[in-house]
């Protein structure tokens, strides 16, 4: 299935960008809000990504910049950053990712 391959590439790319930025991913989920609905050919589809990660602020900033420069269109819709006792940041981030089916 082309969509499954596309999602596999997307998750792999995000993992690579996180590792290159010094961000440690701890949770990653993909949701298709319109799954099960009939889709028109060549229509724009949306996938929602929800991830939890940790690292310092510069690593987080670098990760977001890498996502922004990615060829795939993504909207950052939600971000929460919290410092833990060691000074590291814990992040919860949500994105909408767009692709043409």
Protein Blocks (a to p, Z undefined) as FASTA:
>chain_A
ZZlmmmmmmmmmmmmmmmmnopacfbdcdddfkgoiacdehiacddddddddeddfklmm
mmmmmmmmpmbdcddfbdcddddfkopacddddddddddZZ
